[in-house]
């Protein structure tokens, strides 16, 4: 039987690989040790990065948001390349851009972990961590419709590329 979610994830596997690379890059950047990683596999979960427990909310924030930063930046590059290449190469760049931007947002477990850690940190009196809370809350609340969110974000990035760059 056809499953739209599996189809979308299967077609967007480059974005899944880049998503996990985003976690890894920001683990390295924030000094958190990586224990094991799988960039892509045809089973659930499709990819993962197991790392040491971040000591600070900032480390947690960077690691969880790493794919959003990394995938968005690279997706903008792919979208920009569509303007300079002829088909079929421009179509490949468009597919890669959509794949990366679609998979930019943190997964449900990542978003939940960041939300809980941020909220607990603020409750413990680390009031400076309230800076992250608007972003954390938006990520946490957007988890209910991940396919719609990914598609809309892809359209926004593509439109941004056309309008600005």
C-alpha positions as CSV (number, residue, x, y, z in Angstrom):
1,X,0.0,0.0,0.0
2,X,1.2,3.5,-0.8
3,X,2.4,5.6,2.1
4,X,3.0,9.3,1.4
5,X,5.3,9.7,4.4
6,X,7.6,6.9,3.3
7,X,7.6,8.1,-0.3
8,X,8.6,11.6,0.8
9,X,11.3,10.4,3.0
10,X,12.6,7.9,0.4
11,X,12.8,10.6,-2.3
12,X,14.4,13.1,0.1
13,X,17.2,10.8,1.4
14,X,20.0,13.3,0.5
15,X,18.3,15.7,3.0
16,X,18.3,13.0,5.7
17,X,22.0,12.4,5.2
18,X,22.7,16.2,5.3
19,X,20.4,16.4,8.4
20,X,22.6,13.9,10.3
21,X,25.8,15.7,9.0
22,X,24.3,18.9,10.5
23,X,24.1,17.3,13.9
24,X,27.6,15.9,13.6
25,X,29.1,19.3,12.5
26,X,27.5,21.1,15.5
27,X,28.6,18.3,17.9
28,X,32.2,18.9,16.7
29,X,31.7,22.7,16.9
30,X,30.3,22.6,20.4
31,X,32.8,20.0,21.7
32,X,30.3,17.2,22.3
33,X,31.7,13.7,21.6
34,X,30.1,11.6,19.0
35,X,29.8,7.9,19.9
36,X,28.0,6.4,16.8
37,X,26.2,7.7,13.7
38,X,24.2,6.4,10.8
39,X,23.7,8.9,8.0
40,X,21.0,6.9,6.2
41,X,19.4,3.5,6.5
42,X,16.3,2.0,4.9
43,X,14.7,1.4,8.4
44,X,13.5,3.4,11.3
45,X,15.1,5.6,12.3
46,X,16.4,6.6,8.9
47,X,19.5,8.1,10.4
48,X,20.9,9.2,13.8
49,X,23.8,10.6,15.7
50,X,24.5,9.3,19.2
51,X,26.5,11.7,21.2
52,X,27.5,12.6,24.8
53,X,25.0,14.5,26.9
54,X,25.5,18.3,26.2
55,X,26.5,20.2,29.3
56,X,24.7,23.4,28.4
57,X,21.5,24.5,26.8
58,X,23.6,26.3,24.2
59,X,25.3,23.1,23.2
60,X,22.0,21.3,23.1
61,X,20.5,24.2,21.0
62,X,23.3,24.1,18.5
63,X,23.2,20.3,18.1
64,X,19.5,20.2,17.7
65,X,19.3,23.2,15.4
66,X,22.5,22.2,13.4
67,X,20.5,20.6,10.6
68,X,18.3,23.7,10.2
69,X,21.4,25.9,9.8
70,X,23.4,23.4,7.7
71,X,20.6,22.1,5.5
72,X,19.2,25.6,4.9
73,X,22.5,27.0,3.9
74,X,23.3,24.2,1.5
75,X,19.8,24.1,0.1
76,X,20.0,27.8,-0.8
77,X,23.2,27.0,-2.7
78,X,21.5,24.2,-4.6
79,X,18.5,26.5,-5.4
80,X,20.9,29.2,-6.6
81,X,22.6,26.7,-8.9
82,X,19.3,26.0,-10.7
83,X,19.6,29.5,-12.2
84,X,23.0,28.7,-13.8
85,X,22.5,25.1,-15.1
86,X,20.5,23.7,-17.9
87,X,18.1,20.7,-17.5
88,X,18.5,18.0,-16.4
89,X,21.2,19.4,-14.0
90,X,19.0,22.2,-12.9
91,X,16.3,19.7,-12.0
92,X,18.8,17.7,-10.0
93,X,19.8,20.8,-8.1
94,X,16.1,21.7,-7.5
95,X,15.5,18.2,-6.1
96,X,18.6,18.4,-3.9
97,X,17.5,21.8,-2.6
98,X,14.0,20.5,-1.8
99,X,15.4,17.4,-0.2
100,X,17.7,19.3,2.1
101,X,15.2,22.1,3.0
102,X,12.4,19.6,3.6
103,X,14.6,17.8,6.1
104,X,16.0,20.9,7.8
105,X,13.9,20.9,10.9
106,X,14.7,19.0,14.1
107,X,13.1,15.6,14.5
108,X,10.3,15.2,17.1
109,X,12.6,13.6,19.7
110,X,15.2,16.3,19.2
111,X,12.7,19.1,19.4
112,X,11.1,17.7,22.6
113,X,14.5,17.1,24.3
114,X,15.5,20.7,23.5
115,X,12.2,22.1,24.8
116,X,12.4,20.1,28.1
117,X,16.1,21.0,28.7
118,X,15.5,24.7,27.9
119,X,12.4,24.9,30.1
120,X,14.1,23.1,33.0
121,X,17.2,25.4,32.7
122,X,15.0,28.5,33.0
123,X,13.1,27.0,36.0
124,X,16.5,26.4,37.7
125,X,17.2,30.2,37.5
126,X,19.3,30.3,34.4
127,X,17.3,33.2,33.1
128,X,19.7,33.9,30.3
129,X,18.5,30.7,28.6
130,X,15.1,32.4,28.0
131,X,16.8,33.9,24.9
132,X,16.4,30.5,23.2
133,X,12.8,29.9,24.3
134,X,11.0,31.6,21.4
135,X,12.9,29.5,18.8
136,X,12.6,26.3,20.9
137,X,8.9,26.8,21.4
138,X,8.3,27.4,17.6
139,X,10.2,24.2,16.8
140,X,8.4,22.3,19.4
141,X,5.0,23.5,18.3
142,X,5.7,22.9,14.6
143,X,6.2,19.2,15.2
144,X,2.6,18.3,14.7
145,X,2.7,18.5,10.9
146,X,6.3,17.8,9.9
147,X,5.5,17.1,6.2
148,X,3.5,20.3,5.7
149,X,6.2,22.3,7.6
150,X,9.0,20.8,5.5
151,X,7.1,21.5,2.2
152,X,6.3,25.1,3.2
153,X,9.8,25.7,4.3
154,X,11.2,24.4,1.0
155,X,8.9,26.8,-0.9
156,X,9.9,29.7,1.3
157,X,13.6,29.0,0.7
158,X,13.1,28.6,-3.0
159,X,11.2,31.9,-3.1
160,X,13.9,33.6,-1.1
161,X,16.5,32.4,-3.5
162,X,14.5,33.7,-6.5
163,X,13.6,37.0,-4.8
164,X,16.9,37.9,-3.1
165,X,19.8,36.1,-4.7
